[in-house]
Amino acid sequence: MFDYVDGGMDRVTIVFYCGAVPFAVAWLVHNSLTTAFALEAYRITCGVFVVNPFEMEKQYVKQRWLWRIMLRAGAVVHPLLLVGLWLLDKSEK
């Protein structure tokens, strides 16, 4: 239950969280649909392809089957999710 007591994050995850800063600044400055979508797309991509494998499923990161599944899901599901979010953002004012 308490095997991850130190509370630290993986360095890769910290780098990707810091990568969201330019998108957030662009959204705060311009506050447009495009910048909001770019921030959402970056965060979802980071969550799916970085946080989930490197924090939630560390024991499987070096397994080839995980990355084959991730690439298949990334090629099909991820773009569909992003298009759905774009349409949702576009329909809401």
mmCIF file as gemmi writes it, N, C-alpha and C atoms, coordinates in Angstrom:
data_model
loop_
_atom_site.group_PDB
_atom_site.id
_atom_site.type_symbol
_atom_site.label_atom_id
_atom_site.label_alt_id
_atom_site.label_comp_id
_atom_site.label_asym_id
_atom_site.label_entity_id
_atom_site.label_seq_id
_atom_site.pdbx_PDB_ins_code
_atom_site.Cartn_x
_atom_site.Cartn_y
_atom_site.Cartn_z
_atom_site.occupancy
_atom_site.B_iso_or_equiv
_atom_site.pdbx_formal_charge
_atom_site.auth_seq_id
_atom_site.auth_asym_id
_atom_site.pdbx_PDB_model_num
ATOM 1 N N . MET Axp A 1 ? 0.812 -1.19 0 1 0 ? 1 A 1
ATOM 2 C CA . MET Axp A 1 ? 0 0 0 1 0 ? 1 A 1
ATOM 3 C C . MET Axp A 1 ? 0.858 1.257 0 1 0 ? 1 A 1
ATOM 4 N N . PHE Axp A 2 ? 1.947 1.263 0.728 1 0 ? 2 A 1
ATOM 5 C CA . PHE Axp A 2 ? 2.784 2.451 0.822 1 0 ? 2 A 1
ATOM 6 C C . PHE Axp A 2 ? 4.14 2.256 0.159 1 0 ? 2 A 1
ATOM 7 N N . ASP Axp A 3 ? 4.195 1.538 -0.985 1 0 ? 3 A 1
ATOM 8 C CA . ASP Axp A 3 ? 5.48 1.334 -1.611 1 0 ? 3 A 1
ATOM 9 C C . ASP Axp A 3 ? 6.012 2.571 -2.318 1 0 ? 3 A 1
ATOM 10 N N . TYR Axp A 4 ? 5.207 3.558 -2.554 1 0 ? 4 A 1
ATOM 11 C CA . TYR Axp A 4 ? 5.656 4.772 -3.238 1 0 ? 4 A 1
ATOM 12 C C . TYR Axp A 4 ? 5.557 5.948 -2.27 1 0 ? 4 A 1
ATOM 13 N N . VAL Axp A 5 ? 6.224 5.816 -1.143 1 0 ? 5 A 1
ATOM 14 C CA . VAL Axp A 5 ? 6.085 6.767 -0.045 1 0 ? 5 A 1
ATOM 15 C C . VAL Axp A 5 ? 6.775 8.089 -0.323 1 0 ? 5 A 1
ATOM 16 N N . ASP Axp A 6 ? 7.893 8.094 -1.044 1 0 ? 6 A 1
ATOM 17 C CA . ASP Axp A 6 ? 8.639 9.334 -1.225 1 0 ? 6 A 1
ATOM 18 C C . ASP Axp A 6 ? 7.867 10.403 -1.995 1 0 ? 6 A 1
ATOM 19 N N . GLY Axp A 7 ? 6.86 10.028 -2.744 1 0 ? 7 A 1
ATOM 20 C CA . GLY Axp A 7 ? 5.995 10.99 -3.423 1 0 ? 7 A 1
ATOM 21 C C . GLY Axp A 7 ? 6.627 11.666 -4.621 1 0 ? 7 A 1
ATOM 22 N N . GLY Axp A 8 ? 7.808 11.246 -5.015 1 0 ? 8 A 1
ATOM 23 C CA . GLY Axp A 8 ? 8.475 11.872 -6.15 1 0 ? 8 A 1
ATOM 24 C C . GLY Axp A 8 ? 7.879 11.415 -7.468 1 0 ? 8 A 1
ATOM 25 N N . MET Axp A 9 ? 8.103 12.233 -8.504 1 0 ? 9 A 1
ATOM 26 C CA . MET Axp A 9 ? 7.611 11.892 -9.829 1 0 ? 9 A 1
ATOM 27 C C . MET Axp A 9 ? 8.774 11.468 -10.711 1 0 ? 9 A 1
ATOM 28 N N . ASP Axp A 10 ? 8.469 10.749 -11.72 1 0 ? 10 A 1
ATOM 29 C CA . ASP Axp A 10 ? 9.458 10.36 -12.706 1 0 ? 10 A 1
ATOM 30 C C . ASP Axp A 10 ? 9.933 11.606 -13.453 1 0 ? 10 A 1
ATOM 31 N N . ARG Axp A 11 ? 11.214 11.672 -13.774 1 0 ? 11 A 1
ATOM 32 C CA . ARG Axp A 11 ? 11.759 12.844 -14.467 1 0 ? 11 A 1
ATOM 33 C C . ARG Axp A 11 ? 11.107 13.07 -15.815 1 0 ? 11 A 1
ATOM 34 N N . VAL Axp A 12 ? 10.785 12.002 -16.519 1 0 ? 12 A 1
ATOM 35 C CA . VAL Axp A 12 ? 10.136 12.135 -17.827 1 0 ? 12 A 1
ATOM 36 C C . VAL Axp A 12 ? 8.785 12.826 -17.667 1 0 ? 12 A 1
ATOM 37 N N . THR Axp A 13 ? 8.049 12.467 -16.654 1 0 ? 13 A 1
ATOM 38 C CA . THR Axp A 13 ? 6.744 13.066 -16.417 1 0 ? 13 A 1
ATOM 39 C C . THR Axp A 13 ? 6.868 14.542 -16.083 1 0 ? 13 A 1
ATOM 40 N N . ILE Axp A 14 ? 7.864 14.896 -15.294 1 0 ? 14 A 1
ATOM 41 C CA . ILE Axp A 14 ? 8.067 16.306 -14.945 1 0 ? 14 A 1
ATOM 42 C C . ILE Axp A 14 ? 8.379 17.123 -16.194 1 0 ? 14 A 1
ATOM 43 N N . VAL Axp A 15 ? 9.199 16.583 -17.084 1 0 ? 15 A 1
ATOM 44 C CA . VAL Axp A 15 ? 9.526 17.285 -18.322 1 0 ? 15 A 1
ATOM 45 C C . VAL Axp A 15 ? 8.278 17.516 -19.166 1 0 ? 15 A 1
ATOM 46 N N . PHE Axp A 16 ? 7.423 16.512 -19.264 1 0 ? 16 A 1
ATOM 47 C CA . PHE Axp A 16 ? 6.21 16.675 -20.06 1 0 ? 16 A 1
ATOM 48 C C . PHE Axp A 16 ? 5.202 17.607 -19.404 1 0 ? 16 A 1
ATOM 49 N N . TYR Axp A 17 ? 5.145 17.627 -18.081 1 0 ? 17 A 1
ATOM 50 C CA . TYR Axp A 17 ? 4.293 18.609 -17.412 1 0 ? 17 A 1
ATOM 51 C C . TYR Axp A 17 ? 4.808 20.019 -17.662 1 0 ? 17 A 1
ATOM 52 N N . CYS Axp A 18 ? 6.119 20.191 -17.627 1 0 ? 18 A 1
ATOM 53 C CA . CYS Axp A 18 ? 6.698 21.514 -17.905 1 0 ? 18 A 1
ATOM 54 C C . CYS Axp A 18 ? 6.478 21.911 -19.361 1 0 ? 18 A 1
ATOM 55 N N . GLY Axp A 19 ? 6.358 20.929 -20.236 1 0 ? 19 A 1
ATOM 56 C CA . GLY Axp A 19 ? 6.084 21.212 -21.639 1 0 ? 19 A 1
ATOM 57 C C . GLY Axp A 19 ? 4.714 21.816 -21.871 1 0 ? 19 A 1
ATOM 58 N N . ALA Axp A 20 ? 3.82 21.68 -20.921 1 0 ? 20 A 1
ATOM 59 C CA . ALA Axp A 20 ? 2.489 22.271 -21.051 1 0 ? 20 A 1
ATOM 60 C C . ALA Axp A 20 ? 2.494 23.772 -20.787 1 0 ? 20 A 1
ATOM 61 N N . VAL Axp A 21 ? 3.558 24.28 -20.191 1 0 ? 21 A 1
ATOM 62 C CA . VAL Axp A 21 ? 3.621 25.697 -19.833 1 0 ? 21 A 1
ATOM 63 C C . VAL Axp A 21 ? 3.468 26.613 -21.052 1 0 ? 21 A 1
ATOM 64 N N . PRO Axp A 22 ? 4.183 26.383 -22.171 1 0 ? 22 A 1
ATOM 65 C CA . PRO Axp A 22 ? 3.976 27.276 -23.323 1 0 ? 22 A 1
ATOM 66 C C . PRO Axp A 22 ? 2.545 27.26 -23.853 1 0 ? 22 A 1
ATOM 67 N N . PHE Axp A 23 ? 1.908 26.091 -23.834 1 0 ? 23 A 1
ATOM 68 C CA . PHE Axp A 23 ? 0.523 26.004 -24.285 1 0 ? 23 A 1
ATOM 69 C C . PHE Axp A 23 ? -0.405 26.775 -23.344 1 0 ? 23 A 1
ATOM 70 N N . ALA Axp A 24 ? -0.147 26.666 -22.046 1 0 ? 24 A 1
ATOM 71 C CA . ALA Axp A 24 ? -0.961 27.382 -21.071 1 0 ? 24 A 1
ATOM 72 C C . ALA Axp A 24 ? -0.774 28.894 -21.186 1 0 ? 24 A 1
ATOM 73 N N . VAL Axp A 25 ? 0.455 29.321 -21.389 1 0 ? 25 A 1
ATOM 74 C CA . VAL Axp A 25 ? 0.713 30.759 -21.55 1 0 ? 25 A 1
ATOM 75 C C . VAL Axp A 25 ? 0.038 31.276 -22.816 1 0 ? 25 A 1
ATOM 76 N N . ALA Axp A 26 ? 0.139 30.523 -23.912 1 0 ? 26 A 1
ATOM 77 C CA . ALA Axp A 26 ? -0.522 30.936 -25.157 1 0 ? 26 A 1
ATOM 78 C C . ALA Axp A 26 ? -2.021 31.028 -24.969 1 0 ? 26 A 1
ATOM 79 N N . TRP Axp A 27 ? -2.601 30.093 -24.232 1 0 ? 27 A 1
ATOM 80 C CA . TRP Axp A 27 ? -4.044 30.129 -23.987 1 0 ? 27 A 1
ATOM 81 C C . TRP Axp A 27 ? -4.426 31.321 -23.108 1 0 ? 27 A 1
ATOM 82 N N . LEU Axp A 28 ? -3.617 31.606 -22.082 1 0 ? 28 A 1
ATOM 83 C CA . LEU Axp A 28 ? -3.909 32.747 -21.222 1 0 ? 28 A 1
ATOM 84 C C . LEU Axp A 28 ? -3.793 34.069 -21.971 1 0 ? 28 A 1
ATOM 85 N N . VAL Axp A 29 ? -2.839 34.17 -22.877 1 0 ? 29 A 1
ATOM 86 C CA . VAL Axp A 29 ? -2.631 35.417 -23.618 1 0 ? 29 A 1
ATOM 87 C C . VAL Axp A 29 ? -3.69 35.603 -24.698 1 0 ? 29 A 1
ATOM 88 N N . HIS Axp A 30 ? -3.934 34.56 -25.493 1 0 ? 30 A 1
ATOM 89 C CA . HIS Axp A 30 ? -4.83 34.692 -26.642 1 0 ? 30 A 1
ATOM 90 C C . HIS Axp A 30 ? -6.266 34.273 -26.342 1 0 ? 30 A 1
ATOM 91 N N . ASN Axp A 31 ? -6.452 33.303 -25.47 1 0 ? 31 A 1
ATOM 92 C CA . ASN Axp A 31 ? -7.773 32.807 -25.091 1 0 ? 31 A 1
ATOM 93 C C . ASN Axp A 31 ? -8.657 32.508 -26.302 1 0 ? 31 A 1
ATOM 94 N N . SER Axp A 32 ? -8.098 31.717 -27.22 1 0 ? 32 A 1
ATOM 95 C CA . SER Axp A 32 ? -8.848 31.348 -28.41 1 0 ? 32 A 1
ATOM 96 C C . SER Axp A 32 ? -9.121 29.85 -28.418 1 0 ? 32 A 1
ATOM 97 N N . LEU Axp A 33 ? -9.963 29.44 -29.345 1 0 ? 33 A 1
ATOM 98 C CA . LEU Axp A 33 ? -10.297 28.02 -29.474 1 0 ? 33 A 1
ATOM 99 C C . LEU Axp A 33 ? -9.063 27.198 -29.836 1 0 ? 33 A 1
ATOM 100 N N . THR Axp A 34 ? -8.236 27.721 -30.708 1 0 ? 34 A 1
ATOM 101 C CA . THR Axp A 34 ? -7.055 26.986 -31.146 1 0 ? 34 A 1
ATOM 102 C C . THR Axp A 34 ? -6.073 26.769 -30.005 1 0 ? 34 A 1
ATOM 103 N N . THR Axp A 35 ? -5.817 27.806 -29.214 1 0 ? 35 A 1
ATOM 104 C CA . THR Axp A 35 ? -4.871 27.644 -28.113 1 0 ? 35 A 1
ATOM 105 C C . THR Axp A 35 ? -5.437 26.746 -27.019 1 0 ? 35 A 1
ATOM 106 N N . ALA Axp A 36 ? -6.736 26.829 -26.77 1 0 ? 36 A 1
ATOM 107 C CA . ALA Axp A 36 ? -7.36 25.951 -25.778 1 0 ? 36 A 1
ATOM 108 C C . ALA Axp A 36 ? -7.29 24.498 -26.237 1 0 ? 36 A 1
ATOM 109 N N . PHE Axp A 37 ? -7.544 24.277 -27.515 1 0 ? 37 A 1
ATOM 110 C CA . PHE Axp A 37 ? -7.473 22.917 -28.04 1 0 ? 37 A 1
ATOM 111 C C . PHE Axp A 37 ? -6.042 22.389 -27.998 1 0 ? 37 A 1
ATOM 112 N N . ALA Axp A 38 ? -5.074 23.23 -28.31 1 0 ? 38 A 1
ATOM 113 C CA . ALA Axp A 38 ? -3.674 22.798 -28.265 1 0 ? 38 A 1
ATOM 114 C C . ALA Axp A 38 ? -3.288 22.378 -26.85 1 0 ? 38 A 1
ATOM 115 N N . LEU Axp A 39 ? -3.737 23.124 -25.857 1 0 ? 39 A 1
ATOM 116 C CA . LEU Axp A 39 ? -3.457 22.775 -24.462 1 0 ? 39 A 1
ATOM 117 C C . LEU Axp A 39 ? -4.136 21.457 -24.087 1 0 ? 39 A 1
ATOM 118 N N . GLU Axp A 40 ? -5.401 21.288 -24.467 1 0 ? 40 A 1
ATOM 119 C CA . GLU Axp A 40 ? -6.108 20.031 -24.188 1 0 ? 40 A 1
ATOM 120 C C . GLU Axp A 40 ? -5.438 18.855 -24.886 1 0 ? 40 A 1
ATOM 121 N N . ALA Axp A 41 ? -5.075 19.03 -26.14 1 0 ? 41 A 1
ATOM 122 C CA . ALA Axp A 41 ? -4.446 17.949 -26.898 1 0 ? 41 A 1
ATOM 123 C C . ALA Axp A 41 ? -3.109 17.56 -26.286 1 0 ? 41 A 1
ATOM 124 N N . TYR Axp A 42 ? -2.327 18.537 -25.866 1 0 ? 42 A 1
ATOM 125 C CA . TYR Axp A 42 ? -1.044 18.235 -25.246 1 0 ? 42 A 1
ATOM 126 C C . TYR Axp A 42 ? -1.243 17.475 -23.943 1 0 ? 42 A 1
ATOM 127 N N . ARG Axp A 43 ? -2.172 17.909 -23.122 1 0 ? 43 A 1
ATOM 128 C CA . ARG Axp A 43 ? -2.382 17.261 -21.831 1 0 ? 43 A 1
ATOM 129 C C . ARG Axp A 43 ? -2.909 15.841 -21.997 1 0 ? 43 A 1
ATOM 130 N N . ILE Axp A 44 ? -3.81 15.618 -22.937 1 0 ? 44 A 1
ATOM 131 C CA . ILE Axp A 44 ? -4.333 14.27 -23.162 1 0 ? 44 A 1
ATOM 132 C C . ILE Axp A 44 ? -3.235 13.362 -23.702 1 0 ? 44 A 1
ATOM 133 N N . THR Axp A 45 ? -2.465 13.876 -24.656 1 0 ? 45 A 1
ATOM 134 C CA . THR Axp A 45 ? -1.367 13.094 -25.217 1 0 ? 45 A 1
ATOM 135 C C . THR Axp A 45 ? -0.355 12.748 -24.132 1 0 ? 45 A 1
ATOM 136 N N . CYS Axp A 46 ? -0.042 13.706 -23.296 1 0 ? 46 A 1
ATOM 137 C CA . CYS Axp A 46 ? 0.899 13.482 -22.197 1 0 ? 46 A 1
ATOM 138 C C . CYS Axp A 46 ? 0.35 12.43 -21.229 1 0 ? 46 A 1
ATOM 139 N N . GLY Axp A 47 ? -0.921 12.52 -20.914 1 0 ? 47 A 1
ATOM 140 C CA . GLY Axp A 47 ? -1.519 11.55 -20 1 0 ? 47 A 1
ATOM 141 C C . GLY Axp A 47 ? -1.531 10.139 -20.555 1 0 ? 47 A 1
ATOM 142 N N . VAL Axp A 48 ? -1.859 10.018 -21.822 1 0 ? 48 A 1
ATOM 143 C CA . VAL Axp A 48 ? -1.984 8.694 -22.427 1 0 ? 48 A 1
ATOM 144 C C . VAL Axp A 48 ? -0.634 8.041 -22.69 1 0 ? 48 A 1
ATOM 145 N N . PHE Axp A 49 ? 0.312 8.819 -23.222 1 0 ? 49 A 1
ATOM 146 C CA . PHE Axp A 49 ? 1.562 8.228 -23.671 1 0 ? 49 A 1
ATOM 147 C C . PHE Axp A 49 ? 2.736 8.424 -22.722 1 0 ? 49 A 1
ATOM 148 N N . VAL Axp A 50 ? 2.579 9.228 -21.665 1 0 ? 50 A 1
ATOM 149 C CA . VAL Axp A 50 ? 3.69 9.439 -20.742 1 0 ? 50 A 1
ATOM 150 C C . VAL Axp A 50 ? 3.3 9.073 -19.32 1 0 ? 50 A 1
ATOM 151 N N . VAL Axp A 51 ? 2.289 9.728 -18.777 1 0 ? 51 A 1
ATOM 152 C CA . VAL Axp A 51 ? 1.935 9.514 -17.375 1 0 ? 51 A 1
ATOM 153 C C . VAL Axp A 51 ? 1.449 8.086 -17.141 1 0 ? 51 A 1
ATOM 154 N N . ASN Axp A 52 ? 0.546 7.611 -17.978 1 0 ? 52 A 1
ATOM 155 C CA . ASN Axp A 52 ? 0.027 6.26 -17.783 1 0 ? 52 A 1
ATOM 156 C C . ASN Axp A 52 ? 1.123 5.203 -17.847 1 0 ? 52 A 1
ATOM 157 N N . PRO Axp A 53 ? 1.949 5.155 -18.907 1 0 ? 53 A 1
ATOM 158 C CA . PRO Axp A 53 ? 2.967 4.107 -18.918 1 0 ? 53 A 1
ATOM 159 C C . PRO Axp A 53 ? 4.059 4.279 -17.869 1 0 ? 53 A 1
ATOM 160 N N . PHE Axp A 54 ? 4.532 5.496 -17.671 1 0 ? 54 A 1
ATOM 161 C CA . PHE Axp A 54 ? 5.704 5.681 -16.815 1 0 ? 54 A 1
ATOM 162 C C . PHE Axp A 54 ? 5.384 5.846 -15.338 1 0 ? 54 A 1
ATOM 163 N N . GLU Axp A 55 ? 4.141 6.134 -14.981 1 0 ? 55 A 1
ATOM 164 C CA . GLU Axp A 55 ? 3.78 6.234 -13.568 1 0 ? 55 A 1
ATOM 165 C C . GLU Axp A 55 ? 2.839 5.118 -13.131 1 0 ? 55 A 1
ATOM 166 N N . MET Axp A 56 ? 1.839 4.811 -13.94 1 0 ? 56 A 1
ATOM 167 C CA . MET Axp A 56 ? 0.836 3.833 -13.536 1 0 ? 56 A 1
ATOM 168 C C . MET Axp A 56 ? 1.257 2.392 -13.83 1 0 ? 56 A 1
ATOM 169 N N . GLU Axp A 57 ? 1.959 2.184 -14.919 1 0 ? 57 A 1
ATOM 170 C CA . GLU Axp A 57 ? 2.302 0.824 -15.337 1 0 ? 57 A 1
ATOM 171 C C . GLU Axp A 57 ? 3.799 0.686 -15.561 1 0 ? 57 A 1
ATOM 172 N N . LYS Axp A 58 ? 4.587 1.105 -14.581 1 0 ? 58 A 1
ATOM 173 C CA . LYS Axp A 58 ? 6.043 1.078 -14.704 1 0 ? 58 A 1
ATOM 174 C C . LYS Axp A 58 ? 6.586 -0.313 -14.993 1 0 ? 58 A 1
ATOM 175 N N . GLN Axp A 59 ? 5.967 -1.334 -14.438 1 0 ? 59 A 1
ATOM 176 C CA . GLN Axp A 59 ? 6.493 -2.683 -14.604 1 0 ? 59 A 1
ATOM 177 C C . GLN Axp A 59 ? 6.389 -3.162 -16.049 1 0 ? 59 A 1
ATOM 178 N N . TYR Axp A 60 ? 5.545 -2.527 -16.867 1 0 ? 60 A 1
ATOM 179 C CA . TYR Axp A 60 ? 5.354 -2.977 -18.242 1 0 ? 60 A 1
ATOM 180 C C . TYR Axp A 60 ? 6.056 -2.095 -19.275 1 0 ? 60 A 1
ATOM 181 N N . VAL Axp A 61 ? 6.713 -1.032 -18.856 1 0 ? 61 A 1
ATOM 182 C CA . VAL Axp A 61 ? 7.289 -0.07 -19.799 1 0 ? 61 A 1
ATOM 183 C C . VAL Axp A 61 ? 8.282 -0.708 -20.752 1 0 ? 61 A 1
ATOM 184 N N . LYS Axp A 62 ? 9.044 -1.658 -20.295 1 0 ? 62 A 1
ATOM 185 C CA . LYS Axp A 62 ? 10.062 -2.281 -21.149 1 0 ? 62 A 1
ATOM 186 C C . LYS Axp A 62 ? 9.524 -3.454 -21.973 1 0 ? 62 A 1
ATOM 187 N N . GLN Axp A 63 ? 8.245 -3.702 -21.879 1 0 ? 63 A 1
ATOM 188 C CA . GLN Axp A 63 ? 7.64 -4.799 -22.644 1 0 ? 63 A 1
ATOM 189 C C . GLN Axp A 63 ? 7.193 -4.292 -24.017 1 0 ? 63 A 1
ATOM 190 N N . ARG Axp A 64 ? 7.514 -5.045 -25.045 1 0 ? 64 A 1
ATOM 191 C CA . ARG Axp A 64 ? 7.143 -4.636 -26.41 1 0 ? 64 A 1
ATOM 192 C C . ARG Axp A 64 ? 5.639 -4.639 -26.627 1 0 ? 64 A 1
ATOM 193 N N . TRP Axp A 65 ? 4.913 -5.552 -25.997 1 0 ? 65 A 1
ATOM 194 C CA . TRP Axp A 65 ? 3.477 -5.639 -26.216 1 0 ? 65 A 1
ATOM 195 C C . TRP Axp A 65 ? 2.771 -4.366 -25.763 1 0 ? 65 A 1
ATOM 196 N N . LEU Axp A 66 ? 3.257 -3.732 -24.71 1 0 ? 66 A 1
ATOM 197 C CA . LEU Axp A 66 ? 2.632 -2.485 -24.243 1 0 ? 66 A 1
ATOM 198 C C . LEU Axp A 66 ? 2.739 -1.401 -25.312 1 0 ? 66 A 1
ATOM 199 N N . TRP Axp A 67 ? 3.91 -1.262 -25.915 1 0 ? 67 A 1
ATOM 200 C CA . TRP Axp A 67 ? 4.105 -0.206 -26.901 1 0 ? 67 A 1
ATOM 201 C C . TRP Axp A 67 ? 3.397 -0.503 -28.209 1 0 ? 67 A 1
ATOM 202 N N . ARG Axp A 68 ? 3.244 -1.784 -28.555 1 0 ? 68 A 1
ATOM 203 C CA . ARG Axp A 68 ? 2.45 -2.123 -29.745 1 0 ? 68 A 1
ATOM 204 C C . ARG Axp A 68 ? 1 -1.717 -29.53 1 0 ? 68 A 1
ATOM 205 N N . ILE Axp A 69 ? 0.474 -2.005 -28.343 1 0 ? 69 A 1
ATOM 206 C CA . ILE Axp A 69 ? -0.911 -1.622 -28.038 1 0 ? 69 A 1
ATOM 207 C C . ILE Axp A 69 ? -1.043 -0.106 -27.991 1 0 ? 69 A 1
ATOM 208 N N . MET Axp A 70 ? -0.066 0.571 -27.379 1 0 ? 70 A 1
ATOM 209 C CA . MET Axp A 70 ? -0.115 2.032 -27.285 1 0 ? 70 A 1
ATOM 210 C C . MET Axp A 70 ? -0.08 2.674 -28.675 1 0 ? 70 A 1
ATOM 211 N N . LEU Axp A 71 ? 0.744 2.155 -29.558 1 0 ? 71 A 1
ATOM 212 C CA . LEU Axp A 71 ? 0.818 2.724 -30.902 1 0 ? 71 A 1
ATOM 213 C C . LEU Axp A 71 ? -0.46 2.471 -31.689 1 0 ? 71 A 1
ATOM 214 N N . ARG Axp A 72 ? -1.033 1.291 -31.522 1 0 ? 72 A 1
ATOM 215 C CA . ARG Axp A 72 ? -2.309 1.013 -32.202 1 0 ? 72 A 1
ATOM 216 C C . ARG Axp A 72 ? -3.408 1.925 -31.675 1 0 ? 72 A 1
ATOM 217 N N . ALA Axp A 73 ? -3.471 2.063 -30.369 1 0 ? 73 A 1
ATOM 218 C CA . ALA Axp A 73 ? -4.479 2.948 -29.779 1 0 ? 73 A 1
ATOM 219 C C . ALA Axp A 73 ? -4.193 4.393 -30.164 1 0 ? 73 A 1
ATOM 220 N N . GLY Axp A 74 ? -2.92 4.74 -30.225 1 0 ? 74 A 1
ATOM 221 C CA . GLY Axp A 74 ? -2.555 6.099 -30.592 1 0 ? 74 A 1
ATOM 222 C C . GLY Axp A 74 ? -2.891 6.427 -32.021 1 0 ? 74 A 1
ATOM 223 N N . ALA Axp A 75 ? -2.823 5.436 -32.891 1 0 ? 75 A 1
ATOM 224 C CA . ALA Axp A 75 ? -3.111 5.671 -34.301 1 0 ? 75 A 1
ATOM 225 C C . ALA Axp A 75 ? -4.608 5.734 -34.589 1 0 ? 75 A 1
ATOM 226 N N . VAL Axp A 76 ? -5.427 5.121 -33.76 1 0 ? 76 A 1
ATOM 227 C CA . VAL Axp A 76 ? -6.857 5.065 -34.032 1 0 ? 76 A 1
ATOM 228 C C . VAL Axp A 76 ? -7.668 5.889 -33.028 1 0 ? 76 A 1
ATOM 229 N N . VAL Axp A 77 ? -7.549 5.557 -31.779 1 0 ? 77 A 1
ATOM 230 C CA . VAL Axp A 77 ? -8.413 6.156 -30.752 1 0 ? 77 A 1
ATOM 231 C C . VAL Axp A 77 ? -8.028 7.591 -30.444 1 0 ? 77 A 1
ATOM 232 N N . HIS Axp A 78 ? -6.757 7.859 -30.339 1 0 ? 78 A 1
ATOM 233 C CA . HIS Axp A 78 ? -6.303 9.186 -29.936 1 0 ? 78 A 1
ATOM 234 C C . HIS Axp A 78 ? -6.733 10.294 -30.911 1 0 ? 78 A 1
ATOM 235 N N . PRO Axp A 79 ? -6.541 10.139 -32.226 1 0 ? 79 A 1
ATOM 236 C CA . PRO Axp A 79 ? -7.022 11.184 -33.139 1 0 ? 79 A 1
ATOM 237 C C . PRO Axp A 79 ? -8.542 11.352 -33.097 1 0 ? 79 A 1
ATOM 238 N N . LEU Axp A 80 ? -9.263 10.254 -32.941 1 0 ? 80 A 1
ATOM 239 C CA . LEU Axp A 80 ? -10.724 10.366 -32.845 1 0 ? 80 A 1
ATOM 240 C C . LEU Axp A 80 ? -11.141 11.142 -31.598 1 0 ? 80 A 1
ATOM 241 N N . LEU Axp A 81 ? -10.47 10.886 -30.489 1 0 ? 81 A 1
ATOM 242 C CA . LEU Axp A 81 ? -10.749 11.62 -29.259 1 0 ? 81 A 1
ATOM 243 C C . LEU Axp A 81 ? -10.442 13.105 -29.433 1 0 ? 81 A 1
ATOM 244 N N . LEU Axp A 82 ? -9.338 13.42 -30.076 1 0 ? 82 A 1
ATOM 245 C CA . LEU Axp A 82 ? -8.992 14.819 -30.28 1 0 ? 82 A 1
ATOM 246 C C . LEU Axp A 82 ? -9.974 15.523 -31.221 1 0 ? 82 A 1
ATOM 247 N N . VAL Axp A 83 ? -10.421 14.85 -32.259 1 0 ? 83 A 1
ATOM 248 C CA . VAL Axp A 83 ? -11.421 15.436 -33.158 1 0 ? 83 A 1
ATOM 249 C C . VAL Axp A 83 ? -12.732 15.658 -32.403 1 0 ? 83 A 1
ATOM 250 N N . GLY Axp A 84 ? -13.117 14.689 -31.57 1 0 ? 84 A 1
ATOM 251 C CA . GLY Axp A 84 ? -14.323 14.86 -30.758 1 0 ? 84 A 1
ATOM 252 C C . GLY Axp A 84 ? -14.214 16.05 -29.817 1 0 ? 84 A 1
ATOM 253 N N . LEU Axp A 85 ? -13.06 16.219 -29.204 1 0 ? 85 A 1
ATOM 254 C CA . LEU Axp A 85 ? -12.858 17.381 -28.333 1 0 ? 85 A 1
ATOM 255 C C . LEU Axp A 85 ? -12.899 18.681 -29.119 1 0 ? 85 A 1
ATOM 256 N N . TRP Axp A 86 ? -12.321 18.69 -30.31 1 0 ? 86 A 1
ATOM 257 C CA . TRP Axp A 86 ? -12.349 19.892 -31.14 1 0 ? 86 A 1
ATOM 258 C C . TRP Axp A 86 ? -13.794 20.271 -31.472 1 0 ? 86 A 1
ATOM 259 N N . LEU Axp A 87 ? -14.596 19.289 -31.859 1 0 ? 87 A 1
ATOM 260 C CA . LEU Axp A 87 ? -15.992 19.561 -32.183 1 0 ? 87 A 1
ATOM 261 C C . LEU Axp A 87 ? -16.771 20.03 -30.955 1 0 ? 87 A 1
ATOM 262 N N . LEU Axp A 88 ? -16.499 19.434 -29.806 1 0 ? 88 A 1
ATOM 263 C CA . LEU Axp A 88 ? -17.152 19.862 -28.571 1 0 ? 88 A 1
ATOM 264 C C . LEU Axp A 88 ? -16.758 21.292 -28.211 1 0 ? 88 A 1
ATOM 265 N N . ASP Axp A 89 ? -15.486 21.604 -28.331 1 0 ? 89 A 1
ATOM 266 C CA . ASP Axp A 89 ? -15.035 22.966 -28.044 1 0 ? 89 A 1
ATOM 267 C C . ASP Axp A 89 ? -15.627 23.967 -29.01 1 0 ? 89 A 1
ATOM 268 N N . LYS Axp A 90 ? -15.729 23.574 -30.275 1 0 ? 90 A 1
ATOM 269 C CA . LYS Axp A 90 ? -16.255 24.469 -31.295 1 0 ? 90 A 1
ATOM 270 C C . LYS Axp A 90 ? -17.748 24.733 -31.095 1 0 ? 90 A 1
ATOM 271 N N . SER Axp A 91 ? -18.467 23.729 -30.597 1 0 ? 91 A 1
ATOM 272 C CA . SER Axp A 91 ? -19.918 23.908 -30.425 1 0 ? 91 A 1
ATOM 273 C C . SER Axp A 91 ? -20.259 24.708 -29.17 1 0 ? 91 A 1
ATOM 274 N N . GLU Axp A 92 ? -19.407 24.671 -28.157 1 0 ? 92 A 1
ATOM 275 C CA . GLU Axp A 92 ? -19.641 25.436 -26.93 1 0 ? 92 A 1
ATOM 276 C C . GLU Axp A 92 ? -18.978 26.801 -27.046 1 0 ? 92 A 1
ATOM 277 N N . LYS Axp A 93 ? -19.7 27.818 -26.706 1 0 ? 93 A 1
ATOM 278 C CA . LYS Axp A 93 ? -19.131 29.184 -26.76 1 0 ? 93 A 1
ATOM 279 C C . LYS Axp A 93 ? -18.534 29.565 -25.447 1 0 ? 93 A 1
